[in-house]
Amino acid sequence: MIGIIMFAVALLMLLFGFPVAFTFGGVALIFGVIAEGPDMFAFMPFRIQSIMENVVLMAVPLFIFMGIVLQKTKLAEQLLEAMGKLFGGVRGGLAISTVLVGALLAASTGVVGASVVAMGLISLPVMLKYNYDKSLACGTICASGTLGQIIPPSIVLIILGDVLGIPVGDLFQAAVGPGFILIGIYIIYILVYSFLKPEAAPPIPMDEDLDHKHEQYIRAIKAIVPPLALVLVVLGSIFAGIATPTESSALGGIGALMLSVVYGQFSWKMVYESAKETIKISSMVFGILLGATAFAMAFSYTGGDVIVEEVLSHLPGGQMGFLILSMVAILILGFFIDFVEISFIIVPMLAPVADALGIAPVWFAILIAMNLQTSFLTPPFGFSLFYLKGVAPAGVKTTDIYRGVVPFILMQVGVVISIILFPEFYGLTD
């Protein structure tokens, strides 16, 4: 039972706010020494070297760099302004444009915090100015900002690909369908909501001057085409088999720098600041990975993995029972801990059982990714909620944000259920 106690202690320390990497590493060290003695960690340097030489994980800092550079090019601002004017004349049009921009930012940057903050600073004041319902506006921005968790190139998918031993390119291809379904559901919800409650999402009075409208269309195209071209180059090179995800991430970084030149935002100071932020975020991810590696090693040596596998393998309902329980567990854990910890600690416990039950690895990975996306919206520790609250105008209350994300959480859970019940519809059973 040492392994189970060890897991409970680590979870408790995380809930109290201890740093994740040091929590996993410290708990592993204490319980590992108690169970097996200090010799248990003799091979730890080799595991660290293996992580640092992992070619798949090399894509993580490169995609992060791509996203931060694009954030600093004012890409989000130009996209939101152009799309807002393009769809503003439709009832609920501002909210729909926010979803579409969120999807494009997800595919081009994949940085949830940057997307939510950008849309919170630009789109939220405009929606409030035109008397949009506060909850609808806040919920739309938070949900749209988290699309980067499922729409490739997603850091979550790269991590899951490494943890589960699945080619990242396969995960990117498999995630496109669920991602577009989710975007479509968001837009349908906004259209229905604005139809039933017209005062909640009124249209913006548009200038009827044909020359002015023509100018708006040109401006929108100029704002959309460059980032869309970058997305097509990065993902297209992977899907066509021309480049690996790691190689395409390098291509994405170069493409982002070229876009910064196009938008007139390039400077060596910007490159330096982007590189520094990339190092900070990458260090956090890899620090957690090292702590999680030590934790997983100690957990295995104490027999905790055997107990977990034994319990999960004998759940009633076979495949379906396991999928339901594992998804519920990940959903609940997502209320309290980050997707990185769940990916490195919980997923390795579930993976052997999924494999033993004959669950297709790609199917299982997409379910987890979609579920982890929900963790960004669930109170009390949903990061998107904090990001938006930090930049929201004074009149927006925390309760407005919480109330606004509830329908989008339910929509995401609905998509997860549909993937469990109809994997063949998404092409995930092969």
PLY file of the C-alpha trace (Angstrom):
ply
format ascii 1.0
element vertex 430
property float x
property float y
property float z
element edge 429
property int vertex1
property int vertex2
end_header
0.00 0.00 0.00
3.04 2.30 0.10
2.47 3.32 -3.53
-1.18 4.27 -2.88
-0.21 6.29 0.22
2.51 7.96 -1.82
0.00 8.97 -4.51
-2.43 10.34 -1.90
0.33 12.39 -0.22
1.43 13.88 -3.57
-2.16 14.82 -4.48
-2.71 16.40 -1.06
0.48 18.48 -1.36
-0.59 19.69 -4.83
-3.96 20.78 -3.42
-2.11 22.80 -0.78
-0.22 24.60 -3.55
3.26 23.10 -3.35
5.31 23.38 -6.60
4.46 20.45 -8.85
7.96 19.34 -9.93
9.36 19.46 -6.38
6.27 17.75 -4.96
6.59 14.76 -7.29
10.37 14.57 -6.93
10.35 15.02 -3.14
7.58 12.50 -2.48
9.29 10.01 -4.80
12.60 10.44 -2.98
11.14 10.00 0.52
8.92 7.01 -0.25
11.46 5.45 -2.62
14.16 5.48 0.09
11.68 4.06 2.63
10.63 1.26 0.28
13.85 0.27 -1.51
16.69 2.40 -0.18
18.77 5.04 -2.03
20.02 2.50 -4.61
16.61 2.65 -6.28
17.56 6.00 -7.86
20.89 4.79 -9.26
19.46 4.75 -12.80
17.77 8.15 -12.51
20.57 10.00 -14.39
20.07 7.67 -17.37
16.33 8.38 -17.36
17.02 12.12 -17.29
19.43 11.75 -20.21
16.81 9.76 -22.13
14.25 12.55 -21.61
16.68 15.25 -22.73
17.53 13.27 -25.88
13.88 12.62 -26.78
13.37 13.97 -30.30
9.56 14.08 -29.96
9.71 16.33 -26.89
12.03 18.69 -28.78
8.89 19.94 -30.55
7.49 21.34 -27.29
9.81 24.37 -26.89
9.77 25.03 -30.64
5.95 25.20 -30.82
5.93 27.32 -27.65
8.40 29.70 -29.30
6.22 29.87 -32.41
3.18 30.75 -30.31
4.93 33.44 -28.26
6.39 35.12 -31.35
2.94 35.20 -32.97
1.50 36.62 -29.78
3.98 39.50 -29.93
3.21 40.27 -33.59
-0.24 41.58 -32.54
-1.73 38.80 -34.67
-4.65 38.24 -32.28
-5.58 41.93 -32.23
-5.69 42.25 -36.02
-7.61 39.00 -36.41
-10.22 39.95 -33.80
-10.75 43.42 -35.22
-11.09 42.15 -38.79
-13.36 39.20 -37.97
-15.47 41.28 -35.59
-16.27 43.75 -38.35
-16.88 40.92 -40.82
-19.45 39.05 -38.66
-20.66 41.91 -36.46
-23.81 42.47 -38.51
-25.10 38.99 -37.67
-26.94 38.43 -34.39
-24.32 36.86 -32.14
-21.72 37.70 -34.80
-19.13 39.08 -32.38
-19.23 35.88 -30.34
-19.00 33.75 -33.51
-15.99 35.75 -34.70
-14.38 35.18 -31.28
-14.81 31.40 -31.70
-13.33 31.47 -35.22
-10.39 33.63 -34.14
-9.87 31.35 -31.13
-9.71 28.36 -33.47
-7.22 30.09 -35.77
-5.08 31.21 -32.84
-5.23 27.66 -31.46
-3.92 26.26 -34.72
-1.24 28.91 -35.07
-0.09 29.48 -31.48
-1.48 26.75 -29.21
-0.85 29.02 -26.18
-4.09 29.10 -24.15
-3.09 32.00 -21.90
-2.11 34.22 -24.82
-5.36 33.53 -26.69
-7.64 34.17 -23.69
-5.80 37.34 -22.66
-5.77 38.73 -26.21
-9.48 38.09 -26.72
-10.28 39.31 -23.21
-8.52 42.62 -23.86
-10.00 43.24 -27.31
-13.17 41.26 -27.89
-14.75 41.45 -24.40
-14.94 45.29 -24.19
-16.47 45.42 -27.68
-19.10 42.79 -26.81
-19.95 44.61 -23.57
-20.13 47.91 -25.47
-22.86 46.44 -27.69
-24.75 45.06 -24.67
-23.81 41.40 -25.02
-24.78 39.21 -22.09
-21.73 39.15 -19.78
-21.91 35.41 -19.17
-22.18 34.59 -22.88
-19.26 36.90 -23.71
-17.03 35.51 -20.94
-17.90 31.88 -21.64
-17.24 32.29 -25.36
-13.80 33.83 -24.78
-12.71 31.21 -22.21
-13.92 28.27 -24.32
-12.45 29.64 -27.56
-9.11 30.22 -25.89
-8.86 26.59 -24.79
-9.28 25.22 -28.32
-5.47 25.13 -28.49
-5.57 22.03 -26.29
-7.21 19.88 -28.97
-6.57 21.64 -32.30
-3.10 20.78 -33.65
-0.33 21.65 -33.16
-1.21 21.06 -29.50
1.36 20.73 -26.70
-1.02 18.29 -24.97
-1.03 16.00 -28.01
2.77 16.07 -28.20
3.05 15.11 -24.52
0.41 12.37 -24.85
2.14 11.04 -27.96
5.35 10.66 -25.98
3.68 9.18 -22.88
1.57 6.69 -24.85
4.19 5.92 -27.50
1.99 7.12 -30.40
3.32 9.03 -33.45
2.43 12.68 -32.86
1.47 13.10 -36.53
-1.24 10.44 -36.09
-2.63 12.30 -33.08
-2.62 15.60 -34.96
-4.62 14.06 -37.80
-7.04 12.33 -35.42
-7.68 15.55 -33.46
-8.78 17.63 -36.45
-12.27 16.05 -36.64
-13.20 16.43 -32.94
-11.76 19.96 -32.98
-13.96 21.07 -35.88
-17.01 19.37 -34.34
-16.43 21.33 -31.13
-16.10 24.62 -33.04
-19.33 23.85 -34.91
-21.19 23.08 -31.67
-19.99 26.35 -30.13
-21.25 28.34 -33.13
-24.62 26.53 -33.17
-25.03 27.20 -29.43
-24.32 30.92 -29.92
-26.77 31.15 -32.86
-29.52 29.34 -30.92
-28.85 31.38 -27.76
-28.96 34.68 -29.66
-32.14 33.57 -31.47
-33.91 32.68 -28.22
-32.57 35.75 -26.38
-32.05 38.47 -29.03
-31.12 41.06 -26.42
-28.21 38.89 -25.22
-26.24 39.14 -28.50
-27.46 42.01 -30.68
-26.00 42.68 -34.14
-23.68 45.65 -34.69
-25.03 48.33 -37.03
-22.85 48.05 -40.14
-21.85 50.75 -42.59
-23.80 50.12 -45.79
-21.32 52.00 -47.97
-20.16 49.46 -50.58
-16.62 50.83 -50.79
-16.26 50.68 -47.01
-17.57 47.10 -46.90
-15.17 46.13 -49.68
-12.33 47.63 -47.65
-13.40 45.61 -44.60
-13.32 42.38 -46.60
-9.82 43.16 -47.91
-8.60 43.95 -44.40
-10.10 40.72 -43.04
-8.44 38.66 -45.76
-5.07 40.30 -45.05
-5.44 39.47 -41.34
-6.53 35.86 -41.90
-4.31 34.67 -44.77
-0.81 34.91 -43.17
-1.55 32.90 -40.00
-3.70 30.48 -41.99
-0.82 29.96 -44.43
1.52 29.23 -41.50
-0.95 26.66 -40.13
-1.26 24.98 -43.53
2.53 24.83 -43.94
3.13 23.42 -40.43
0.28 20.88 -40.37
0.40 20.19 -44.10
4.07 19.20 -43.92
3.20 16.70 -41.16
0.07 15.25 -42.78
1.79 14.95 -46.16
4.68 13.05 -44.57
7.21 15.67 -45.70
8.32 16.55 -42.16
8.11 15.07 -38.69
6.31 17.10 -35.97
9.70 18.12 -34.59
10.89 19.34 -38.00
7.60 21.14 -38.66
7.85 22.86 -35.25
11.19 24.33 -36.36
9.50 25.37 -39.61
6.74 26.98 -37.55
9.26 28.96 -35.50
10.91 30.31 -38.67
7.48 31.04 -40.17
6.45 32.97 -37.06
9.58 35.12 -37.32
8.79 35.77 -41.00
5.26 36.84 -40.04
6.70 39.21 -37.45
8.59 40.85 -40.33
5.39 40.99 -42.42
3.48 42.66 -39.56
6.37 45.07 -38.93
6.90 43.75 -35.41
10.31 42.15 -35.80
13.11 43.26 -33.52
15.98 41.49 -31.81
14.50 42.52 -28.48
11.27 40.71 -29.41
13.25 37.57 -30.37
15.19 37.73 -27.09
12.03 38.15 -24.99
10.27 35.35 -26.89
13.23 33.03 -26.37
13.35 33.90 -22.65
9.63 33.18 -22.18
10.03 29.94 -24.14
12.81 28.85 -21.78
10.66 29.61 -18.73
7.64 27.64 -19.99
9.76 24.76 -21.34
11.70 24.55 -18.07
8.43 24.24 -16.19
7.21 21.43 -18.45
10.48 19.50 -18.33
10.87 20.10 -14.58
7.47 18.50 -14.05
8.46 15.67 -16.40
11.61 14.92 -14.39
9.70 14.96 -11.10
6.98 12.78 -12.64
9.61 10.33 -13.92
11.05 9.93 -10.42
7.53 9.56 -9.01
6.53 6.94 -11.61
9.71 4.97 -10.90
9.13 4.96 -7.13
5.43 4.19 -7.63
6.31 1.15 -9.75
8.98 -0.13 -7.34
6.51 0.04 -4.43
3.95 -2.00 -6.42
1.40 0.78 -6.76
1.07 0.30 -10.52
0.20 -3.39 -10.05
-2.61 -2.53 -7.63
-4.02 0.14 -9.96
-3.86 -2.16 -12.99
-5.48 -4.99 -11.04
-8.39 -2.83 -9.89
-8.98 -1.16 -13.27
-8.73 -4.43 -15.22
-11.59 -5.96 -13.23
-14.07 -3.11 -13.49
-17.60 -4.10 -14.51
-18.44 -3.24 -18.09
-15.09 -4.08 -19.68
-13.90 -1.44 -22.14
-16.87 0.85 -21.60
-16.68 0.65 -17.81
-12.96 1.49 -17.87
-13.39 4.38 -20.31
-16.22 5.92 -18.29
-14.36 5.62 -14.97
-11.05 6.91 -16.36
-12.71 9.89 -18.08
-14.66 10.78 -14.93
-11.46 10.51 -12.86
-9.52 12.78 -15.27
-12.41 15.25 -15.36
-12.53 15.47 -11.55
-8.74 15.71 -11.23
-8.84 18.51 -13.81
-10.77 20.63 -11.29
-7.69 20.70 -9.06
-4.46 19.92 -10.97
-2.94 20.92 -14.30
-3.01 18.94 -17.56
0.78 18.42 -17.43
0.62 16.56 -14.10
-2.32 14.46 -15.29
-0.47 13.58 -18.51
2.74 12.51 -16.77
1.28 10.81 -13.67
-2.28 9.57 -14.28
-2.06 8.62 -17.96
0.88 6.17 -17.52
-1.22 4.34 -14.89
-4.19 4.05 -17.24
-2.30 3.22 -20.45
-1.41 -0.46 -19.68
-5.01 -1.21 -18.73
-6.33 0.45 -21.91
-3.88 -1.62 -23.93
-4.88 -4.86 -22.14
-8.57 -4.12 -22.84
-7.85 -3.62 -26.55
-8.66 0.10 -26.65
-7.12 1.79 -29.70
-4.29 4.04 -28.42
-5.21 6.99 -30.67
-8.86 6.79 -29.56
-7.79 6.79 -25.91
-5.36 9.69 -26.44
-7.97 11.90 -28.17
-10.45 11.20 -25.36
-7.86 12.27 -22.79
-6.90 15.40 -24.77
-10.52 16.49 -25.10
-11.06 15.84 -21.40
-7.92 17.76 -20.42
-9.18 20.72 -22.43
-12.16 20.86 -20.07
-9.78 21.27 -17.09
-8.98 24.80 -18.29
-12.62 25.81 -17.76
-13.58 23.98 -14.56
-13.62 25.96 -11.30
-11.92 26.47 -8.91
-8.53 26.21 -10.70
-9.41 26.55 -14.39
-6.57 28.64 -15.79
-8.72 30.26 -18.50
-10.97 31.68 -15.79
-7.97 33.30 -14.07
-6.57 34.64 -17.34
-9.86 36.30 -18.27
-10.55 37.67 -14.79
-7.09 39.28 -14.81
-7.89 41.40 -17.90
-11.68 41.76 -17.67
-13.24 45.23 -17.11
-14.26 46.12 -13.57
-17.95 45.44 -14.23
-17.35 41.75 -14.98
-17.66 39.59 -11.86
-16.12 36.17 -11.23
-19.65 34.74 -11.07
-20.29 36.03 -14.62
-17.25 34.08 -15.85
-18.15 30.91 -13.92
-21.76 31.04 -15.11
-20.66 31.64 -18.68
-18.35 28.62 -18.95
-20.89 26.07 -17.67
-22.67 25.53 -21.05
-19.29 25.18 -22.80
-18.11 22.62 -20.21
-21.30 20.63 -20.86
-20.70 20.84 -24.63
-17.14 19.55 -24.20
-18.33 16.70 -21.98
-20.97 15.92 -24.62
-18.27 15.65 -27.30
-16.22 13.34 -25.02
-19.29 11.11 -24.57
-19.88 11.07 -28.34
-16.24 10.02 -28.93
-16.68 7.17 -26.40
-19.94 5.98 -27.96
-19.20 6.60 -31.66
-15.42 6.39 -32.22
-15.97 5.13 -35.77
-17.69 8.45 -36.63
-14.38 10.20 -35.79
-12.27 7.50 -37.49
-10.62 6.52 -34.18
-11.17 2.76 -34.11
-8.54 1.73 -36.69
0 1
1 2
2 3
3 4
4 5
5 6
6 7
7 8
8 9
9 10
10 11
11 12
12 13
13 14
14 15
15 16
16 17
17 18
18 19
19 20
20 21
21 22
22 23
23 24
24 25
25 26
26 27
27 28
28 29
29 30
30 31
31 32
32 33
33 34
34 35
35 36
36 37
37 38
38 39
39 40
40 41
41 42
42 43
43 44
44 45
45 46
46 47
47 48
48 49
49 50
50 51
51 52
52 53
53 54
54 55
55 56
56 57
57 58
58 59
59 60
60 61
61 62
62 63
63 64
64 65
65 66
66 67
67 68
68 69
69 70
70 71
71 72
72 73
73 74
74 75
75 76
76 77
77 78
78 79
79 80
80 81
81 82
82 83
83 84
84 85
85 86
86 87
87 88
88 89
89 90
90 91
91 92
92 93
93 94
94 95
95 96
96 97
97 98
98 99
99 100
100 101
101 102
102 103
103 104
104 105
105 106
106 107
107 108
108 109
109 110
110 111
111 112
112 113
113 114
114 115
115 116
116 117
117 118
118 119
119 120
120 121
121 122
122 123
123 124
124 125
125 126
126 127
127 128
128 129
129 130
130 131
131 132
132 133
133 134
134 135
135 136
136 137
137 138
138 139
139 140
140 141
141 142
142 143
143 144
144 145
145 146
146 147
147 148
148 149
149 150
150 151
151 152
152 153
153 154
154 155
155 156
156 157
157 158
158 159
159 160
160 161
161 162
162 163
163 164
164 165
165 166
166 167
167 168
168 169
169 170
170 171
171 172
172 173
173 174
174 175
175 176
176 177
177 178
178 179
179 180
180 181
181 182
182 183
183 184
184 185
185 186
186 187
187 188
188 189
189 190
190 191
191 192
192 193
193 194
194 195
195 196
196 197
197 198
198 199
199 200
200 201
201 202
202 203
203 204
204 205
205 206
206 207
207 208
208 209
209 210
210 211
211 212
212 213
213 214
214 215
215 216
216 217
217 218
218 219
219 220
220 221
221 222
222 223
223 224
224 225
225 226
226 227
227 228
228 229
229 230
230 231
231 232
232 233
233 234
234 235
235 236
236 237
237 238
238 239
239 240
240 241
241 242
242 243
243 244
244 245
245 246
246 247
247 248
248 249
249 250
250 251
251 252
252 253
253 254
254 255
255 256
256 257
257 258
258 259
259 260
260 261
261 262
262 263
263 264
264 265
265 266
266 267
267 268
268 269
269 270
270 271
271 272
272 273
273 274
274 275
275 276
276 277
277 278
278 279
279 280
280 281
281 282
282 283
283 284
284 285
285 286
286 287
287 288
288 289
289 290
290 291
291 292
292 293
293 294
294 295
295 296
296 297
297 298
298 299
299 300
300 301
301 302
302 303
303 304
304 305
305 306
306 307
307 308
308 309
309 310
310 311
311 312
312 313
313 314
314 315
315 316
316 317
317 318
318 319
319 320
320 321
321 322
322 323
323 324
324 325
325 326
326 327
327 328
328 329
329 330
330 331
331 332
332 333
333 334
334 335
335 336
336 337
337 338
338 339
339 340
340 341
341 342
342 343
343 344
344 345
345 346
346 347
347 348
348 349
349 350
350 351
351 352
352 353
353 354
354 355
355 356
356 357
357 358
358 359
359 360
360 361
361 362
362 363
363 364
364 365
365 366
366 367
367 368
368 369
369 370
370 371
371 372
372 373
373 374
374 375
375 376
376 377
377 378
378 379
379 380
380 381
381 382
382 383
383 384
384 385
385 386
386 387
387 388
388 389
389 390
390 391
391 392
392 393
393 394
394 395
395 396
396 397
397 398
398 399
399 400
400 401
401 402
402 403
403 404
404 405
405 406
406 407
407 408
408 409
409 410
410 411
411 412
412 413
413 414
414 415
415 416
416 417
417 418
418 419
419 420
420 421
421 422
422 423
423 424
424 425
425 426
426 427
427 428
428 429
